[in-house]
Amino acid sequence: MSQNRLANESSPYLLLHKDNPVHWRPWSPEAFAEAEAGNKPILLSVGYTACHWCHVMNHESFADPETAALLNEHFVNIKVDREERPDIDQIYQAAANAMGQQGGWPLTMFLTPKGVPFYAGTYLPKEERLGMPAFKTVLNQVCQLYREQPGPVAQNGDRVLQHLNTLFNRDLSGAVDGSILDAAAVRIGQRFDIFFGGPTGTMKFPSVTQLEVLWRAFLRSGWGQFLQLVSTSLENMLLGGLYDHVGGGFARYCTDERWLVPHFEKMLYDNAMLIDLMVSVWQFNRNALCKQRIEETVAFLLRDMRVEDAFASSLDADSEGEEGKYYVWTEAEIDAAIAGTFAQKFKAAYNVRREGTFQGKNILQRLGSAAPFPQPDADEALLKKQRELLLAVREKRIAPLRDDKVLADWNGLVIAALANAGAVFQKTEWTTAAIKAFDFVTRALSDGDRLFHSWHKGQRGKQGFADDYAHMIRAAMALWETVGDKTYLEWARRWTGTMNEHFWDSERGGYFFTSDDADPLIVRTRMLFDQPVASANSVMIAQLARLYQATTGEDFAKRADQLFKAFAGEAGRAFPSAGSYFSALEIAITAVQIVIIGPNTHPKTHELVAAVLGRSLPNRLLIVVSPDEKLPAGHPAHGKTMQNAQPAAYVCQRGTCSAPITNPVTLSQALQLPARPASQQIQ
């Protein structure tokens, strides 16, 4: 039994540890049986490929023969990729919090042979420093605790188990009141930084689900405070260090409150969600910066993140063992790369200094620039050319490691974002990329009506989680809305049926994270909170509402009603963590359908569609119906027709539809938000 057993795993993160002297096991019944037979505690180490401190702990401790010998003698060692097994990560992150740890990655947990946690940590250095105990010291203490104090170990484990069951399986229900939408936005907004944007604090994450609540609140109410918070946040994210100004795409977070220094890892989900938000803002105000960042971020995804027809999970923060090395520049490197193109203009625009801004080198960003965005068109064209020259030089460097496993839920986010952005900007290649990625998921990660969570080099991982179904249902609905192919609507219906059959909590309502036929864990989680991707339960509120609007199926409406009531009590107590719940609730309460009846080949049909896509309408469902097609009998637009042989649009809400509209300008005006004072307009 004494060997490392990760060589045949599908996770790129686990494969990074296959040559460690630590006798790693994947999460499996065999590993727990080994711990039971030897009466050994389990060391559970959870991380992911793009995690900087995971790599540090690997190099310091897991590659160290002396530390490995201690681990191999006294523990059964299990390594988990948190992206491949979010079900495990959810439970033990919550357990770490219950034991007074902040959580994060790497997560270092000590478990009984039954999988019950009794001691928690995160990154532990090889040698004691900065108040953190040495890893080997902790190992010896845990061994002694497990051998000599079984009673307290068991008691601590029982307390943690009770906490987990209370956290995930208590009654979270409550009454639903539409006024909670404004209250949630105010409470979330109160936690935002009015000077630099984003939630207050010394580290800044994009927090897209919270920004969406604020953006929707502005569209709904016209209150300038919400507009200011969103505008400030976006300006700092799009001009600051969070954004990769050379290659496009966003880092996971910044390590300072002013958005200047990123933690350089790039996650697929952040970029997908930010595309969605930027598209909605652009639809409102034709913001040139949002448009540029959308185009550049999509280009990054298509250039650097494609795995066959789908998308990889992440890019590492490190290259050549150094955080951010791939992305930063000395002044001399910039001078050499863009020689002959008025380098001083570029250096002024991107705050380049001889002494550097980050460990002697420069992180390119345009906040507080001597040549702020936007410069005259000719200057911006020059800066674009110079960025292309820098990208050509950068691509010759040793690139960060890419985690090229394909995750169904994160690909669902990208598919929906590309489908919507492709429609809004009339970029056929973006829509085509979304279609191809969807086809890949249905081909490589599905079996009938069941999804798998991950895929890597032809090998599937575990069966799908609720997030996989919810985000792929949203992707299917987005593609159906964009291209009109009912195959996508059918996929959404089928996957919803699977969720209702295998994930639904018949006692309390809501969807469990794992299916009823999944391998059991110490607790079956039922999640409301975003992490940071929108939770499956929130996503499904919106998608069930849209399925009802599209099909008039009463079962969808009843399930949506049960779902938002199941979590209404908890959402009202924890506003910042439940942003996507409030966005979904708004869709369920106030959704508007725009039904356009006309041949898909008729230019007027396309003009009416363009009028709809030109407005920021996050609660919108757009349905294009050919004249020979009939909507379901219970649909408010059932029986509606073209007018005088011309395509016509009907705006439907709460069971009634407007008079037919055949002029795209009139339709655009009908969808226009109430007039705002000039002082509340985004500049």
N, C-alpha and C positions, 0 to 999 in steps of 0.2 A: 504493500500500500504506500510505501515511501517514495513518492515521485510527484512531480508537477503534472497535473492532468488537464491543462488548458489548451493543449495543442490542437485539439479537434473542435474547439468552440467556434461559433459563428461571429462572435463579437470582436471587432478590431481592438477594442480596449482590453479584453481578456487576452487576446493574442499578444499584446505588448508585454504581458507578464508570463508567457509560456516558458521562457528560459530562466526565470528567477530560480534561485536555490530554494525558495519557499515552496513547500509542497501544496500548491494551490489546488483546490477543487472548485468546480462550478457548483452553483446551488443545485442540490439534488438530494433525493432520499438517501442515496448511498453515503453522502457526506454526513448526514445526521445519524445514520446507523453506525458509522465509524466512531463518531463522538460518543454515542450511547454505549457502544461496546467497550470503549477505552475509558469511559467516564471522564472525558476531557471537555473543557470549555471550547467554544467555537469563537475564532476571530473572524468577524465579518468585515470585509473592506469593500466599500462601495465608492465608485468613481466613474469617470467617463473620459473619453479620449482627449477632448480639448481642455481638460482641467489642468492648470499649471501646477497646483500644489499636489495633485495626484502624481505627477511626474517627479516632483521633488522628493516625495516620500518613497517612491519607487527606487530612485537612484540612491537615496541615503540609506534606506533600511531594507527594502525587499530584495535588493541586489547584493546586500551585505551578508557574507557567509555566516558571520557570528550571530547576527540577528536572526537569520533564517534558521540556524540550528536551534535557537531558543524557541522559535515558533513551531518548528517541526516536532520538537520533543514534547511540548506541553499543550499544544492546541491542534484542533482541526481547523484548517485555514480555508475560508471560502471567499472568493473574489466575485463581485457582481458589477456589471455594467448598469448604471442607473437608467440609461436610455433604453437598454434592452429589457430591463425588468423594473419598470416604474412602480409596479405593484409592491415589490420588496422595498424599494427606496422610500415610498410613501410611509410605510409602516414604521421603519426604523428611524427615519427622520423625525417622525412624530414621537417615537420613543425617546430619542435623544433630547428633544424639547422637554419631555416630561421629566427627564433626569437633570434638567438645568443646563443643557448644552444648547448653543444657538443652532447647531446643525450646519449643513453644508458639505462640501466635498473636498478631500476624501472624508468619508464617514467611517469611523473606526469603532465598531461595536463588538461587545463581548456577550455571547449568548450561552444559555444552557443547551444541552443536547436536544432539548425540546424546541429550541428556537426562541426562547424567552430572553429578552435582553436584561442584563443586570449591571452593565457598566458602559459608559458612552464617552467617545472622544471624536475629534475630527483629525486635522493634521497634527501629527506628533513628531517632533524633530528627533534625529538620531541622538543628539546631545542636548542637554538642558540649555534653554536660552529664552530670553524675554518672558520669563515667568512660566514657560511651558515645560513640563517634565520630559525627560528623555523617554523615548519609546520603550527601550529595554527596561527602564525602571518601572514603567506602567505594566509591562508584561509580567515582570516578577511580582508586582503587587497584586495583579489580578489572579495569578496562579495561587498565591498564598491565600487570597480571599476565598477563592473557589474551593480549595482543599480544606481550609481550617474553619471557615464560617459558612457552612451550607445553609444554616437557618436564615441568617440575614440575606444571603444571596436569593433564597427562595422568596422571602418576604418582599424584597425589592422588586423581583420579577413579577410577583402577584400584583403589587401596586401599579406597575407599569401596564400590565395587561388590563387591569380595571380601567385605567386612564384611557387606553386605546379603545376599549369597547364603548366607553362613555363618549369619546370623541367622535367615533365613526358611526355608532349605531344607536345614539339616543334620538329622541323625538325632536326634530328640527322644524316642525310644521308651524304654521301661523296663518293669519288672515292676510289676504292680499289687498292692498290699497294702492291705487295708482299714484297717490301723493308721495309715496316712498321714493319715487324716481327723483324728484327734486331734492328731497332730504338726503338721499344717497350722494347726489352730485355735490351738494354743499359740504357734506362731511368729508368726502374725498378731496374736494378742492381746498379745504382747510389744512390739509396735510401737504399741500404742494408749495414749492419754493417760488415766491412771487418775483424773485430777482433772476434766477437762472433756470427755472422750470424743473419739472420732474418732482417726485416726492422729496421732501426735505431730508437731508442727511449728507454724510461725507462720501457716500458711494451713490452713484446715480445709475439706475436701471431705466430702460425705456418705459416700462409699466404701461404697455399699450392698452390693456383692458381697462385701466383706470382713465387713461386719456380719452378712450372712446366714450366713457360715461360723461366726461366733461364736454366733449364735442357734441354729443347728442343733446346734452342739457342746453348748450348754446343754441343749437338748431331749433330746439323745442320752445325755448323761453325768450331768446334774444338777449339774455343777460350778458353784458360785456365782460363781467368778471370771468366767466367760463371761457370766453373767447381769448382773453388775455393769458390765462394759464396755458391753454393749448398752444397759442401762438408762441409764447416764450419758450415752452418746452420744445416744440418742433424746431424753432430757430436755433436753439443751442445744440440739439441733436444733429441737425442737418449741416450746420456750419462748424461744429466743434470736433473734438477728437474721437467721439463715438463713431463717426463716419469715416470710412476709408476713402479719402479724396482721390487716390490714384487708381484703385481697382474697383471701387464701388462696394456697397454693402456695409452693414453696421456690425460693430463689436457687441459683445454681450452686455457690458456695462462700463462705466467710467469709475475710476478710483478716487475722484475728487468731485466736489460739489459744483464745479464750474464747467464740467464736461470737456476737460482738456486732455486728460490722460486715460486712454482706454485700457481695459483688460482685453488683450488683443484677440481672444478667441471669437470666432463667428459662429453663431448658431442659426440653423435653417429657420426655426420658428420665429425668431426676432425679425428677420428680414421679410418673411411673409406677412406678418402682422403689421409691420410698419408700412409696407406697400399698400395694404388695405386702408390704413388711416390716411396716408398721404393722398391717395386717390379721392377719398371723400372730401378732404380739405380742398384739393384742386377743383373738384366739381363745384364747390361753393364760390371760390374766389379766383380761379385760374392762376394760382400761385406758381410763378415761374420756377422757384427753387424746388417746390414739391415735384413738379413735372421733371425737372432735371434729375433729381434723386431717384424718382421712380424708374426712369429710363436706365440710369446707371446701375441701380440695384438689380433690376431684371437682367441687365447685361452680365453682371457678376454671377447671378444664379445660373444663367445659361452657359456661361463660359467656364466657371470654376466648380460648380456643384452638381453637374449632371453625372448620373450613374446609369448607363444605358439611357432609357427614356425617363427615368425618375430622378430624384435628387438626394444627395448625400446629407448626412446629419450635421456635420460641423467641420470647421477648420481649427486646428490647434493654435494656441497662443504662442507657442515656442517654435523656434527652428534653431538647429545646431545647439540645442541645449540652453538657448537664451530667449527670454520672453520678449516678444515684439521685434526681434532682430530683422525679420523679413520686411517690416513696415516702416522703419525709421531711417533717417537720412542725416549724414553730415552735410554741412554747407558745401564742402568740396565735391561730394558725390552729386549734389544737385547741379552745381556749376558745370560739371563734366557732362551730365546727362542732357542738359538743355542748352549747351553752349551754342551761341549764335542766335538765340531766340529772345533776347532781352531778359536775361535771367533775373535782373533786379526787380522787374515787375512781378515775377512769380514769387520771389522771396518776400516782397512786401505784402502780397496778397495772402500768403500762407504762413506768415509769422516765422520765417526761417531766421535763425540766429547763428552766428559763428560759434558761440559757446553751447548751442543746443538748448532744447527745452525739456529733454528727458534723458538723463544719464549721458549727457554729452552729445546727444543726437537730437534730431528734430522730429516731432510728431506734427504732420501737416494739419493745419486747421485755420479757419478764417474768422474766428471770434476776435473782436477787438482789432481787426486787421487795419493796416494803413491803407489798404485798397479793398474796402468792404464790398461784400456782394450786395447788389450786382454792379459790376463795372460796365462801361459802354460795350456794346455788342462786339466790337472789334477786339477789345481787350479780353472779354470772356472767351472769344474764339481762340485767341492766342494762348490763354491759360489752359484751355482744353487740349490744344496741340502739345503743350508742354507736359501736361499730365500723361498724355499718350506716350511721350518719349520716356518719361519716368517709368511707366508701366512696362515698356519694352526692356528697360534695364532691370527692373525688379524681377521680371520673369526669368532672368538668368540666375537669380539667387536660389539657394536651397529653400524650397517652399515649406511651410508648416505642414505637418501631417494632416491628411484629410481622413475623417472617419466616414468611410463610404458605405456604411450600412444604410439601407432604405427603411424608414419607419413610416407605417401607414398613416398615423395621425399627423405627423409633421408634413408629409407629402400632401395630405388633404388640405392643410393650410395653404401651401404653395399653389396647389391646383385652383382653389377658390380665388386666391389673390390674382393669379395670372389670367384666369377666365374673366374676372371682372375688369381688371386693368386693360386686357386686350380688347374688350368690348368698348370701354370708355374712350380709349385712345385710338381705336380702330387699328390695332396692331395684330394682324392675322397670325404672325409668327408666335406671339405670346399665347393666343388662344390655342394654336396648334400644339404648343409645348404642354399646355394644361391637358389637352385631350390625350396626348401620348403618355403623360405621366399617369393619368387616370387608367388608361388601358394597361399600363405596366402593373399597377396595383391589382387590378382585377385579374390579371394573368398570373402574376408571380406571388402575390400575397393573399390570394383567396382560394377557397375550395367550396363551391356552391355558394351558399349564403353566409359562410363563415370567413372571417378575415384572420390573417396572421399579423402579428405586430411588427416583425422585422424580417429583413431579407439581406443576405450578404453573400455575394458570389455564388448564387444558386442555392444557398442553404436558408431555409426558413427558420425563424426563431419560434418563440412561444405563440400560442393562439392569441387572437386579438383581445385588447382591453376595451373598455367602454369608450375611451378617448379615440381609439382607432375608428370605431363605427361612427361616432358622432361627427368627427371631422371629415370623414369620407362621405357621410350623408350630406353634410354642408357642401362639400366639393361637388357631389352629384347634382345637388339643387342649383348650384352656381352654373354648372355647365348646361343643365337643362334650360335655365333662364337665358343663357348666352346663345346657345346654338339651336335650341328648340327640339333636340332629339329626345323623344320620350324614353329611350333606353336609359338615360340618366335618371329620369324620374322613377323608373322601375327599380333601378339599383337602390335608390333612396328608400323606396317602400320595402324592398326585401331586407335591407340591413336594419331598418326600423323594426321589422318583424322579428329579426334575430335578437335585437336588444330587448324587446318586450318579452320574448320567450326565455332568454337565458340570463338577463342582467337585472330584471325588474325586481324591486323589493316589495313583495305583495303585502307585507305587514305595515311598513311605514311610508311606502311610496318612494320614488326615485330609483335611479339606476346604481347598482353596485359597480365598482371598478372592474371586478373580475367576473367571469361567467360562472354559472352554477356547476359547470363540469370542469373547471380549472383545478389545478393542484391546490389543495388547501394550504393556507398560511395561518399564522396565529390569530388573525382577525381578518374579516372580509370588509374592506373599506367601502364607504359610500360618501363621495366627496361633493362638496359645494364649491370649495375655494379654488381659485385659479392658481396655477403653479408653473410658470407664469402663463402658460397656454390656457385658454378658456376651458373650464371644466366641462366634462361630458354632459352633466345634468343641465348646465346653463345652455350649452349649444343645442341640446335636444328640445328645450322649451321653444326656441326660435324655429327649429326645423320642423317640429311637430305642427306648430302654428302655420308654417308655410305649406306643409303637406296638406293640411286641412283646407287652406285657401285654394290650393291647386286642384284638389280632388273632391272637396266637400265631404270627405270621409269623417263621419262623426267620431269614430274611434280616435283619430288623431287629436281632435279638439278635446275630448275627454281626458286623454293621456296628458296633454299639455297642461290642462287645468289641474290634474292631480300632481303633476310634477312641480309647477311653481308653488303650489300650496305646501308641498312636502318640505320645502326649504325656506319658506317665507319668514319663519321665526328667526332662524339663524342669520339670514341675510340682513335682517333688521338690526342685528347685534354686531355685525362685523362688516361694515360697509366697504372698507378698502380691499378686503380679500375676496369680495364677491362681485367685482365690477361686471363681469360678463353676465351674471344673473340679472342685473338691472337693465343691461342692454337687451337681453333676450326678453325680459318682461315687457319692455316698451314695444318690441316687435309684436308680441302676442296681444297686447292691448290696443295698439294704434296702427297696426299694419295697413298699408295702402296697396292695392293692386292696380296696376295700369295694364289694361287689356287692349291690345292693338289687333284689330281684325283686318287682315289684308294679305295678299300674296307675298311670299318672301322675296319674290323677284321684282316687286313693284317699287320704284324709287320712293314713292310717298310713304310706304311702310318703313323704309330705312330712315327717312327724315323724321318720322314720328318716334322711332326708336332712339335716334340721336338726340331728340329733344328731351326724352326721359333720362338718358344717360348723361346729359349735360347738367343735371341737377343733383345736389347732394341729398339723397333720399335713403338713409340707411335702413328705413323700415319698409322699403319698396319690394314688391314682387312684380316683375315684368313678365307678361305672358303674351306671346305673339301667336295668333290663331289664324290659320288659313281660312278663307271664306267657306270651304266645303267641310270644315271641321266643326264639331259641336262640343261646347263646354258641358260639363255635367249638369244635370237638371237642377240641382240646388245651387248652382253658382250664380252670383248676382248678375253676371254678364251673359247668362244663358239666353240664347235667342237674339242677342245683339248682332247687328250686321254692319257691313260697309254702308256708306252713304253716297248715293248717286254714283255708284261704281268706283268710289274713292275709298282707300283705307281709312279707318276711323279708330280713334282711341276713346276708351271709357275709363274714367278714374273711379275706382270702387273702394268704399270703406264702410265697415260696419253693415254690410249686407245690402247697400244701395250703390248705384252707379250714377255718374254724371251723364248729361246729355252727350251725344257723340261729338267728338272734336276731330276735325279733318286737317286743320292748319297746325303745323308744328310750332309756330310762334305762339299761337293761342294755347297750345298744350303746355309749352314751356312756362308761359305766364300763369297758367292754372296751377302749376306745380311749384311756383315761386314761393319762397318763405315770406312772411310778413316783412314790410319795410323796416329797416334798422336805421337808427341815427348814424350819421356819417362817422361819429367818433367810435362806433363799434365795428367798423369795417376793418378787416385785416389789411395791412399795408403790403 
